[in-house]
Amino acid sequence: MYSENDMFEGGPERAPDAQAEPAQQDTRPGRLVAVRVRASDITHGRFFPGSRESMEAGHVITPLGERLSRANLIGTVVDRFVNETGSYASITLDDGTDAVRAKAFGADIRIFDGVKAGDAAVVIGKVKEYQGETYVAAESVRVLRPDESNDESLRKLELLDRLNDQKTAVENLRRAASTMTEDEMREYARRVGMDAEALHVVLEQKDEDYKPRVLEALEKLDEGGGVDVMLLFGTLQLPDAVVERAVDDLLEDGSIFEPSPGRFRAIKG
């Protein structure tokens, strides 16, 4: 029995009927909209427990200041787990930005029936936190058909368009923070859709610079012909998108070069 079984807590929760259709947004009164997001928005965000007093659901504030209580994710299933007693199951979904687990408990583990590693899938569920891990309490799961592969690419492009606007707003806010009064910052945040809680998270969040780590790995791994990007991914154990962004930045500032497609070398100073 789990004490975290209602919408206000961060722990395990029972999922609705596995036959629910994940492709549709649930717009019933009182139902929180499932926001289309990346895995990294969940794993790199900050979780806030819900409150019965304020009738507020648990949620994540993403690094770009978006409030997220229910998530709609698409990615590749890289792992599926069921415990020995059949009381708990999970799948791990990787969308190239990071990997996040979707969990179910008790009879609701049937929601993962037919799902296997290698499948592309859409998962919808509430964002929860338990023992330091932010995850998705699965409400519905749908495995994509082979002819739907273009849908995944199109959705990623749509997400990038939306997130680019948010990223610009956040960068402008951070740059202007030192010259704005607190009231001015709150007003600016309000205009771009952030509340006071999101504003605090965004101003406190620092973008980690992975370029030194990538450059160090290139120097260690290079045996004379450059380093294959797949070896770099495997060695660093970072989300692919993070490594790719750091490599692009290093190429742009002239710290590395590409002697052949997909291979990189550091420029010795």
C-alpha positions in Angstrom: 0.0 0.0 0.0 1.3 3.4 -1.0 0.7 6.6 1.0 1.5 8.7 -2.0 -1.6 7.6 -4.0 -3.3 10.9 -4.6 -2.7 13.9 -6.9 -1.1 16.0 -4.2 1.8 13.7 -3.4 5.0 12.8 -5.3 5.0 9.0 -5.0 3.5 6.0 -6.7 0.0 6.3 -8.1 -2.5 4.0 -9.7 -3.0 4.5 -13.4 -6.4 4.6 -15.1 -7.6 2.0 -17.6 -4.8 0.9 -20.0 -7.2 1.3 -22.9 -7.2 5.1 -22.6 -6.1 6.8 -25.8 -2.9 8.7 -25.4 -3.1 10.6 -28.7 -5.8 12.9 -27.4 -5.5 15.6 -24.8 -7.9 15.1 -21.9 -9.9 18.3 -21.5 -12.4 17.2 -18.9 -13.2 19.9 -16.3 -10.5 19.8 -13.5 -8.2 17.6 -15.6 -4.7 19.0 -16.0 -3.6 19.2 -19.6 -0.8 16.8 -20.6 1.9 19.1 -22.0 4.1 17.8 -24.8 7.7 17.9 -23.4 11.1 16.4 -23.7 12.5 13.9 -21.2 15.2 16.5 -20.2 12.5 19.0 -19.2 11.4 16.5 -16.5 14.8 15.2 -15.4 16.5 18.6 -15.4 13.6 20.5 -13.9 12.8 21.0 -10.2 10.0 19.1 -8.6 7.6 20.7 -6.2 5.2 18.5 -4.1 1.5 19.3 -4.2 -0.5 20.8 -1.4 -3.9 19.7 -0.2 -4.5 23.1 1.4 -4.1 25.0 -1.8 -5.5 22.2 -4.0 -2.3 22.3 -6.1 -1.0 19.2 -7.8 2.7 18.2 -7.6 4.6 19.6 -10.6 8.0 20.3 -12.2 9.3 23.7 -13.2 11.4 23.1 -16.2 14.7 24.8 -16.9 12.8 27.2 -19.2 10.2 28.1 -16.6 7.3 25.9 -17.8 5.0 24.4 -15.1 4.4 20.7 -15.8 2.0 18.5 -13.8 1.1 16.0 -16.6 3.5 15.1 -19.4 3.0 13.8 -22.9 6.3 12.2 -24.1 7.4 10.4 -27.2 10.6 8.4 -27.5 12.2 5.0 -27.7 11.7 2.4 -25.1 15.2 1.4 -23.9 14.3 -0.8 -21.0 11.2 -2.6 -19.5 11.1 -4.0 -16.0 8.6 -6.0 -14.0 9.3 -7.1 -10.4 9.0 -10.7 -9.3 5.7 -10.3 -7.6 4.0 -8.5 -10.5 3.2 -5.5 -8.3 5.4 -3.0 -10.1 6.5 -2.3 -13.6 8.3 0.4 -15.5 9.6 1.4 -18.9 12.4 3.8 -19.6 11.8 6.2 -22.5 14.7 7.9 -24.3 14.0 10.8 -26.6 17.6 11.9 -27.3 17.6 14.6 -24.7 17.6 12.3 -21.7 15.8 9.2 -20.4 12.9 9.1 -18.0 11.0 6.3 -16.4 7.3 5.7 -16.6 5.9 3.5 -13.8 2.8 1.6 -12.9 1.7 -0.4 -9.8 -0.6 -3.3 -9.0 -3.1 -4.4 -11.6 -2.3 -1.2 -13.6 1.0 -2.7 -14.8 -1.0 -4.2 -17.7 -0.7 -0.7 -19.2 2.8 -1.9 -20.4 1.6 -5.2 -22.0 3.0 -5.5 -25.5 5.6 -2.8 -24.9 9.2 -3.9 -25.5 12.6 -2.4 -25.8 13.1 -0.8 -29.2 9.5 0.3 -29.6 8.8 4.0 -30.2 6.0 5.0 -27.9 3.8 7.8 -26.6 3.4 8.0 -22.8 1.0 10.3 -20.9 0.9 10.6 -17.1 1.4 12.7 -14.0 4.8 13.9 -13.1 5.8 12.4 -9.7 8.9 12.3 -7.5 10.0 9.4 -5.2 13.3 9.1 -3.4 15.0 11.8 -5.5 13.8 10.4 -8.9 11.3 12.4 -11.0 9.3 10.0 -13.1 5.9 9.7 -15.0 3.0 7.8 -13.4 1.8 6.2 -16.6 -1.9 6.8 -17.5 -1.7 5.7 -21.1 0.9 4.2 -23.4 0.7 3.7 -27.1 3.3 2.0 -29.3 3.8 3.8 -32.6 3.3 1.9 -35.8 6.3 1.8 -38.3 4.4 4.2 -40.6 4.1 6.8 -37.8 7.9 7.3 -37.6 7.5 10.7 -39.3 5.2 11.8 -36.6 8.0 11.6 -34.1 10.3 13.8 -36.2 7.5 16.3 -36.8 6.7 16.5 -33.2 10.3 17.1 -32.2 10.4 20.0 -34.7 7.2 21.5 -33.2 8.7 21.2 -29.7 11.9 22.9 -30.8 10.0 25.8 -32.3 8.0 26.3 -29.0 11.1 25.9 -26.8 13.2 28.3 -28.8 10.7 31.0 -28.0 10.8 30.1 -24.3 14.6 29.9 -24.4 14.9 33.4 -25.9 12.5 34.8 -23.2 14.6 33.1 -20.4 17.9 34.4 -21.8 16.5 37.9 -22.1 15.2 37.7 -18.5 18.6 36.5 -17.1 20.5 39.2 -19.0 18.2 42.0 -17.7 17.9 40.7 -14.2 20.7 42.8 -12.9 19.1 46.0 -14.1 15.5 45.3 -13.2 13.7 45.8 -10.0 11.9 42.8 -8.5 8.5 44.2 -9.6 9.8 44.7 -13.2 11.1 41.1 -13.3 7.8 39.8 -12.2 5.9 41.8 -14.7 8.3 40.6 -17.5 7.9 37.0 -16.4 4.1 37.4 -16.3 4.1 38.6 -19.9 6.0 35.5 -21.0 3.8 33.1 -19.0 5.9 32.6 -15.8 4.6 32.8 -12.2 6.8 33.8 -9.2 7.8 30.2 -8.6 9.0 29.7 -12.2 10.8 33.0 -12.1 12.7 32.0 -9.0 13.8 28.6 -10.6 14.8 30.3 -13.9 17.0 32.9 -12.2 18.6 30.4 -10.0 19.3 27.9 -12.7 22.7 28.0 -14.4 23.4 26.3 -17.7 26.2 23.9 -17.2 29.1 24.2 -19.6 30.0 20.8 -20.9 32.6 21.9 -23.4 35.6 21.4 -21.1 34.4 17.8 -20.4 33.9 17.0 -24.1 37.3 18.5 -25.0 39.1 16.5 -22.3 37.4 13.3 -23.5 38.5 14.0 -27.1 42.1 14.6 -26.0 42.2 11.3 -24.0 40.5 9.1 -26.6 42.2 10.4 -29.7 44.8 7.9 -30.9 45.8 9.9 -34.0 42.8 9.7 -36.3 40.2 11.6 -34.3 37.4 10.3 -32.1 34.2 8.8 -33.5 31.1 10.6 -32.2 29.5 7.3 -31.1 32.6 6.5 -28.9 32.3 10.0 -27.5 28.6 9.4 -26.6 29.4 6.1 -24.9 32.3 7.5 -22.9 30.7 10.6 -21.6 27.3 9.1 -20.6 25.5 12.4 -21.2 22.3 12.9 -23.2 23.1 12.9 -27.0 21.7 16.4 -27.4 24.0 17.8 -24.7 27.2 16.3 -26.4 26.1 17.5 -29.8 25.5 21.0 -28.6 29.0 21.1 -26.9 30.6 19.7 -30.0 28.9 22.3 -32.2 30.1 25.1 -29.8 33.7 23.7 -29.9 33.6 23.6 -33.7 32.4 27.1 -33.8 35.0 28.6 -31.5 37.8 26.7 -33.3 38.8 24.4 -30.4 38.2 21.2 -32.4 37.8 20.2 -36.1 36.2 17.3 -38.1 38.9 15.5 -40.1 36.3 13.1 -41.5 32.5 12.9 -41.1 31.5 11.9 -37.6 35.1 12.1 -36.2 36.5 15.0 -34.2 40.0 16.1 -33.0 41.1 18.7 -30.6 43.3 21.5 -31.9 46.4 21.6 -29.8 47.3 25.0 -28.5 
